[in-house]
């Protein structure tokens, strides 16, 4: 399985979108500041959305979509109740 995921910084509400084949390991890397330039500077990351794919190419496409304007609009619609709080 491959996972496309969305992390939210609980301080500034910014989003990070990525994909991985091992979601638990990747989240631990982000939390332990081993995630890369963008997330290593963040202190309060929270997983707020993820979706699973059987194929890596499909997961890459899903990540690309969520990073687009239409994809962000889709996520905002899917998480409308969460984002209201």
Secondary structure, 3 states (H helix, E strand, C coil): CEEEEEEEECCCCCEEEEEECCHHHHHHHHHCCCCCHHHHCCCCEEEEEEEEECCHHHHHHHHHHHHCHHHHHHHHHHCHHHHHC
